[in-house]
Amino acid sequence: MMEKGSMMLQYQPLGQLPNFFRIAFSNPAITTADLDFVVQELVDLAEQID
C-alpha cells in the first residue's frame, strides 16, 4: 500500500504469532465508503501475493 501510494498501514509483530493489523481512525468525517476502500485494498493486494 505504501509502495502503491494508496495508504499507509502498519502491522505489529507479536512474538511467534502471525502479524496482525491495527487501525485507529482519528477523523470524525470517516465514512463507510472509506472503510470499504481499506478492506478492499487489503484484499486486492493480498490476492496479488498468491
mmCIF file as gemmi writes it, N, C-alpha and C atoms, coordinates in Angstrom:
data_model
loop_
_atom_site.group_PDB
_atom_site.id
_atom_site.type_symbol
_atom_site.label_atom_id
_atom_site.label_alt_id
_atom_site.label_comp_id
_atom_site.label_asym_id
_atom_site.label_entity_id
_atom_site.label_seq_id
_atom_site.pdbx_PDB_ins_code
_atom_site.Cartn_x
_atom_site.Cartn_y
_atom_site.Cartn_z
_atom_site.occupancy
_atom_site.B_iso_or_equiv
_atom_site.pdbx_formal_charge
_atom_site.auth_seq_id
_atom_site.auth_asym_id
_atom_site.pdbx_PDB_model_num
ATOM 1 N N . MET Axp A 1 ? 0.817 -1.187 0 1 0 ? 1 A 1
ATOM 2 C CA . MET Axp A 1 ? 0 0 0 1 0 ? 1 A 1
ATOM 3 C C . MET Axp A 1 ? 0.86 1.249 0 1 0 ? 1 A 1
ATOM 4 N N . MET Axp A 2 ? 1.934 1.179 0.754 1 0 ? 2 A 1
ATOM 5 C CA . MET Axp A 2 ? 2.798 2.356 0.792 1 0 ? 2 A 1
ATOM 6 C C . MET Axp A 2 ? 3.517 2.524 -0.544 1 0 ? 2 A 1
ATOM 7 N N . GLU Axp A 3 ? 3.972 1.409 -1.144 1 0 ? 3 A 1
ATOM 8 C CA . GLU Axp A 3 ? 4.624 1.5 -2.451 1 0 ? 3 A 1
ATOM 9 C C . GLU Axp A 3 ? 3.641 1.975 -3.516 1 0 ? 3 A 1
ATOM 10 N N . LYS Axp A 4 ? 2.42 1.488 -3.438 1 0 ? 4 A 1
ATOM 11 C CA . LYS Axp A 4 ? 1.385 1.874 -4.391 1 0 ? 4 A 1
ATOM 12 C C . LYS Axp A 4 ? 0.949 3.322 -4.17 1 0 ? 4 A 1
ATOM 13 N N . GLY Axp A 5 ? 1.052 3.777 -2.918 1 0 ? 5 A 1
ATOM 14 C CA . GLY Axp A 5 ? 0.661 5.141 -2.595 1 0 ? 5 A 1
ATOM 15 C C . GLY Axp A 5 ? -0.809 5.288 -2.226 1 0 ? 5 A 1
ATOM 16 N N . SER Axp A 6 ? -1.474 4.165 -1.974 1 0 ? 6 A 1
ATOM 17 C CA . SER Axp A 6 ? -2.906 4.243 -1.672 1 0 ? 6 A 1
ATOM 18 C C . SER Axp A 6 ? -3.173 4.579 -0.21 1 0 ? 6 A 1
ATOM 19 N N . MET Axp A 7 ? -2.318 4.115 0.694 1 0 ? 7 A 1
ATOM 20 C CA . MET Axp A 7 ? -2.47 4.431 2.112 1 0 ? 7 A 1
ATOM 21 C C . MET Axp A 7 ? -1.252 3.954 2.87 1 0 ? 7 A 1
ATOM 22 N N . MET Axp A 8 ? -1.161 4.361 4.108 1 0 ? 8 A 1
ATOM 23 C CA . MET Axp A 8 ? -0.063 3.938 4.97 1 0 ? 8 A 1
ATOM 24 C C . MET Axp A 8 ? -0.67 3.135 6.111 1 0 ? 8 A 1
ATOM 25 N N . LEU Axp A 9 ? -0.334 1.85 6.153 1 0 ? 9 A 1
ATOM 26 C CA . LEU Axp A 9 ? -0.897 0.956 7.159 1 0 ? 9 A 1
ATOM 27 C C . LEU Axp A 9 ? 0.249 0.168 7.757 1 0 ? 9 A 1
ATOM 28 N N . GLN Axp A 10 ? 0.311 0.101 9.065 1 0 ? 10 A 1
ATOM 29 C CA . GLN Axp A 10 ? 1.4 -0.61 9.722 1 0 ? 10 A 1
ATOM 30 C C . GLN Axp A 10 ? 0.884 -1.884 10.35 1 0 ? 10 A 1
ATOM 31 N N . TYR Axp A 11 ? 1.798 -2.804 10.612 1 0 ? 11 A 1
ATOM 32 C CA . TYR Axp A 11 ? 1.443 -4.028 11.31 1 0 ? 11 A 1
ATOM 33 C C . TYR Axp A 11 ? 2.282 -4.144 12.563 1 0 ? 11 A 1
ATOM 34 N N . GLN Axp A 12 ? 1.854 -5.011 13.459 1 0 ? 12 A 1
ATOM 35 C CA . GLN Axp A 12 ? 2.542 -5.187 14.726 1 0 ? 12 A 1
ATOM 36 C C . GLN Axp A 12 ? 2.936 -6.655 14.888 1 0 ? 12 A 1
ATOM 37 N N . PRO Axp A 13 ? 4.226 -6.971 14.832 1 0 ? 13 A 1
ATOM 38 C CA . PRO Axp A 13 ? 4.627 -8.35 15.104 1 0 ? 13 A 1
ATOM 39 C C . PRO Axp A 13 ? 4.42 -8.667 16.594 1 0 ? 13 A 1
ATOM 40 N N . LEU Axp A 14 ? 4.102 -9.911 16.88 1 0 ? 14 A 1
ATOM 41 C CA . LEU Axp A 14 ? 3.869 -10.308 18.27 1 0 ? 14 A 1
ATOM 42 C C . LEU Axp A 14 ? 4.494 -11.686 18.505 1 0 ? 14 A 1
ATOM 43 N N . GLY Axp A 15 ? 5.782 -11.68 18.76 1 0 ? 15 A 1
ATOM 44 C CA . GLY Axp A 15 ? 6.487 -12.928 19.044 1 0 ? 15 A 1
ATOM 45 C C . GLY Axp A 15 ? 6.36 -13.937 17.921 1 0 ? 15 A 1
ATOM 46 N N . GLN Axp A 16 ? 5.941 -15.142 18.271 1 0 ? 16 A 1
ATOM 47 C CA . GLN Axp A 16 ? 5.806 -16.226 17.306 1 0 ? 16 A 1
ATOM 48 C C . GLN Axp A 16 ? 4.45 -16.237 16.601 1 0 ? 16 A 1
ATOM 49 N N . LEU Axp A 17 ? 3.568 -15.341 16.968 1 0 ? 17 A 1
ATOM 50 C CA . LEU Axp A 17 ? 2.24 -15.295 16.351 1 0 ? 17 A 1
ATOM 51 C C . LEU Axp A 17 ? 2.304 -14.573 15.01 1 0 ? 17 A 1
ATOM 52 N N . PRO Axp A 18 ? 1.333 -14.827 14.135 1 0 ? 18 A 1
ATOM 53 C CA . PRO Axp A 18 ? 1.316 -14.115 12.844 1 0 ? 18 A 1
ATOM 54 C C . PRO Axp A 18 ? 1.151 -12.608 13.059 1 0 ? 18 A 1
ATOM 55 N N . ASN Axp A 19 ? 1.596 -11.838 12.079 1 0 ? 19 A 1
ATOM 56 C CA . ASN Axp A 19 ? 1.427 -10.391 12.147 1 0 ? 19 A 1
ATOM 57 C C . ASN Axp A 19 ? -0.062 -10.054 12.115 1 0 ? 19 A 1
ATOM 58 N N . PHE Axp A 20 ? -0.429 -8.974 12.761 1 0 ? 20 A 1
ATOM 59 C CA . PHE Axp A 20 ? -1.817 -8.53 12.72 1 0 ? 20 A 1
ATOM 60 C C . PHE Axp A 20 ? -1.849 -7.038 12.506 1 0 ? 20 A 1
ATOM 61 N N . PHE Axp A 21 ? -2.957 -6.569 11.972 1 0 ? 21 A 1
ATOM 62 C CA . PHE Axp A 21 ? -3.117 -5.156 11.664 1 0 ? 21 A 1
ATOM 63 C C . PHE Axp A 21 ? -3.99 -4.499 12.712 1 0 ? 21 A 1
ATOM 64 N N . ARG Axp A 22 ? -3.644 -3.286 13.009 1 0 ? 22 A 1
ATOM 65 C CA . ARG Axp A 22 ? -4.416 -2.5 13.968 1 0 ? 22 A 1
ATOM 66 C C . ARG Axp A 22 ? -4.645 -1.146 13.321 1 0 ? 22 A 1
ATOM 67 N N . ILE Axp A 23 ? -5.886 -0.708 13.277 1 0 ? 23 A 1
ATOM 68 C CA . ILE Axp A 23 ? -6.203 0.57 12.64 1 0 ? 23 A 1
ATOM 69 C C . ILE Axp A 23 ? -6.897 1.475 13.657 1 0 ? 23 A 1
ATOM 70 N N . ALA Axp A 24 ? -6.422 2.685 13.75 1 0 ? 24 A 1
ATOM 71 C CA . ALA Axp A 24 ? -7.064 3.695 14.604 1 0 ? 24 A 1
ATOM 72 C C . ALA Axp A 24 ? -7.422 4.886 13.727 1 0 ? 24 A 1
ATOM 73 N N . PHE Axp A 25 ? -8.655 5.298 13.784 1 0 ? 25 A 1
ATOM 74 C CA . PHE Axp A 25 ? -9.12 6.438 12.998 1 0 ? 25 A 1
ATOM 75 C C . PHE Axp A 25 ? -9.335 7.623 13.925 1 0 ? 25 A 1
ATOM 76 N N . SER Axp A 26 ? -8.779 8.751 13.545 1 0 ? 26 A 1
ATOM 77 C CA . SER Axp A 26 ? -8.945 9.948 14.363 1 0 ? 26 A 1
ATOM 78 C C . SER Axp A 26 ? -9.693 11.041 13.608 1 0 ? 26 A 1
ATOM 79 N N . ASN Axp A 27 ? -10.308 10.649 12.509 1 0 ? 27 A 1
ATOM 80 C CA . ASN Axp A 27 ? -11.041 11.609 11.69 1 0 ? 27 A 1
ATOM 81 C C . ASN Axp A 27 ? -12.543 11.366 11.87 1 0 ? 27 A 1
ATOM 82 N N . PRO Axp A 28 ? -13.265 12.291 12.456 1 0 ? 28 A 1
ATOM 83 C CA . PRO Axp A 28 ? -14.704 12.077 12.671 1 0 ? 28 A 1
ATOM 84 C C . PRO Axp A 28 ? -15.507 12.077 11.366 1 0 ? 28 A 1
ATOM 85 N N . ALA Axp A 29 ? -14.9 12.475 10.264 1 0 ? 29 A 1
ATOM 86 C CA . ALA Axp A 29 ? -15.619 12.532 8.994 1 0 ? 29 A 1
ATOM 87 C C . ALA Axp A 29 ? -15.492 11.236 8.182 1 0 ? 29 A 1
ATOM 88 N N . ILE Axp A 30 ? -14.893 10.196 8.765 1 0 ? 30 A 1
ATOM 89 C CA . ILE Axp A 30 ? -14.723 8.948 8.023 1 0 ? 30 A 1
ATOM 90 C C . ILE Axp A 30 ? -16.085 8.332 7.705 1 0 ? 30 A 1
ATOM 91 N N . THR Axp A 31 ? -16.17 7.72 6.539 1 0 ? 31 A 1
ATOM 92 C CA . THR Axp A 31 ? -17.439 7.131 6.095 1 0 ? 31 A 1
ATOM 93 C C . THR Axp A 31 ? -17.281 5.63 5.908 1 0 ? 31 A 1
ATOM 94 N N . THR Axp A 32 ? -18.389 4.956 5.715 1 0 ? 32 A 1
ATOM 95 C CA . THR Axp A 32 ? -18.326 3.522 5.435 1 0 ? 32 A 1
ATOM 96 C C . THR Axp A 32 ? -17.62 3.273 4.113 1 0 ? 32 A 1
ATOM 97 N N . ALA Axp A 33 ? -17.748 4.177 3.168 1 0 ? 33 A 1
ATOM 98 C CA . ALA Axp A 33 ? -17.039 4.034 1.892 1 0 ? 33 A 1
ATOM 99 C C . ALA Axp A 33 ? -15.525 4.055 2.121 1 0 ? 33 A 1
ATOM 100 N N . ASP Axp A 34 ? -15.06 4.869 3.047 1 0 ? 34 A 1
ATOM 101 C CA . ASP Axp A 34 ? -13.632 4.903 3.379 1 0 ? 34 A 1
ATOM 102 C C . ASP Axp A 34 ? -13.179 3.553 3.945 1 0 ? 34 A 1
ATOM 103 N N . LEU Axp A 35 ? -13.967 2.985 4.843 1 0 ? 35 A 1
ATOM 104 C CA . LEU Axp A 35 ? -13.626 1.695 5.426 1 0 ? 35 A 1
ATOM 105 C C . LEU Axp A 35 ? -13.698 0.579 4.39 1 0 ? 35 A 1
ATOM 106 N N . ASP Axp A 36 ? -14.679 0.651 3.518 1 0 ? 36 A 1
ATOM 107 C CA . ASP Axp A 36 ? -14.78 -0.333 2.435 1 0 ? 36 A 1
ATOM 108 C C . ASP Axp A 36 ? -13.535 -0.292 1.558 1 0 ? 36 A 1
ATOM 109 N N . PHE Axp A 37 ? -13.023 0.905 1.295 1 0 ? 37 A 1
ATOM 110 C CA . PHE Axp A 37 ? -11.813 1.049 0.496 1 0 ? 37 A 1
ATOM 111 C C . PHE Axp A 37 ? -10.626 0.372 1.18 1 0 ? 37 A 1
ATOM 112 N N . VAL Axp A 38 ? -10.479 0.565 2.474 1 0 ? 38 A 1
ATOM 113 C CA . VAL Axp A 38 ? -9.365 -0.038 3.221 1 0 ? 38 A 1
ATOM 114 C C . VAL Axp A 38 ? -9.433 -1.559 3.119 1 0 ? 38 A 1
ATOM 115 N N . VAL Axp A 39 ? -10.604 -2.117 3.365 1 0 ? 39 A 1
ATOM 116 C CA . VAL Axp A 39 ? -10.758 -3.569 3.326 1 0 ? 39 A 1
ATOM 117 C C . VAL Axp A 39 ? -10.507 -4.096 1.912 1 0 ? 39 A 1
ATOM 118 N N . GLN Axp A 40 ? -11.062 -3.441 0.908 1 0 ? 40 A 1
ATOM 119 C CA . GLN Axp A 40 ? -10.883 -3.893 -0.467 1 0 ? 40 A 1
ATOM 120 C C . GLN Axp A 40 ? -9.43 -3.791 -0.9 1 0 ? 40 A 1
ATOM 121 N N . GLU Axp A 41 ? -8.743 -2.772 -0.454 1 0 ? 41 A 1
ATOM 122 C CA . GLU Axp A 41 ? -7.317 -2.619 -0.793 1 0 ? 41 A 1
ATOM 123 C C . GLU Axp A 41 ? -6.511 -3.756 -0.184 1 0 ? 41 A 1
ATOM 124 N N . LEU Axp A 42 ? -6.821 -4.149 1.051 1 0 ? 42 A 1
ATOM 125 C CA . LEU Axp A 42 ? -6.148 -5.283 1.672 1 0 ? 42 A 1
ATOM 126 C C . LEU Axp A 42 ? -6.397 -6.565 0.881 1 0 ? 42 A 1
ATOM 127 N N . VAL Axp A 43 ? -7.632 -6.78 0.466 1 0 ? 43 A 1
ATOM 128 C CA . VAL Axp A 43 ? -7.983 -7.971 -0.309 1 0 ? 43 A 1
ATOM 129 C C . VAL Axp A 43 ? -7.26 -7.978 -1.649 1 0 ? 43 A 1
ATOM 130 N N . ASP Axp A 44 ? -7.314 -6.864 -2.354 1 0 ? 44 A 1
ATOM 131 C CA . ASP Axp A 44 ? -6.692 -6.779 -3.684 1 0 ? 44 A 1
ATOM 132 C C . ASP Axp A 44 ? -5.188 -7.031 -3.621 1 0 ? 44 A 1
ATOM 133 N N . LEU Axp A 45 ? -4.514 -6.417 -2.664 1 0 ? 45 A 1
ATOM 134 C CA . LEU Axp A 45 ? -3.07 -6.599 -2.569 1 0 ? 45 A 1
ATOM 135 C C . LEU Axp A 45 ? -2.703 -7.996 -2.076 1 0 ? 45 A 1
ATOM 136 N N . ALA Axp A 46 ? -3.522 -8.576 -1.205 1 0 ? 46 A 1
ATOM 137 C CA . ALA Axp A 46 ? -3.259 -9.949 -0.757 1 0 ? 46 A 1
ATOM 138 C C . ALA Axp A 46 ? -3.402 -10.939 -1.885 1 0 ? 46 A 1
ATOM 139 N N . GLU Axp A 47 ? -4.342 -10.701 -2.79 1 0 ? 47 A 1
ATOM 140 C CA . GLU Axp A 47 ? -4.532 -11.598 -3.926 1 0 ? 47 A 1
ATOM 141 C C . GLU Axp A 47 ? -3.344 -11.524 -4.89 1 0 ? 47 A 1
ATOM 142 N N . GLN Axp A 48 ? -2.675 -10.415 -4.947 1 0 ? 48 A 1
ATOM 143 C CA . GLN Axp A 48 ? -1.5 -10.275 -5.814 1 0 ? 48 A 1
ATOM 144 C C . GLN Axp A 48 ? -0.318 -11.092 -5.298 1 0 ? 48 A 1
ATOM 145 N N . ILE Axp A 49 ? -0.278 -11.345 -4.008 1 0 ? 49 A 1
ATOM 146 C CA . ILE Axp A 49 ? 0.812 -12.097 -3.397 1 0 ? 49 A 1
ATOM 147 C C . ILE Axp A 49 ? 0.713 -13.577 -3.755 1 0 ? 49 A 1
ATOM 148 N N . ASP Axp A 50 ? -0.509 -14.095 -3.817 1 0 ? 50 A 1
ATOM 149 C CA . ASP Axp A 50 ? -0.716 -15.518 -4.11 1 0 ? 50 A 1
ATOM 150 C C . ASP Axp A 50 ? -0.289 -15.827 -5.463 1 0 ? 50 A 1
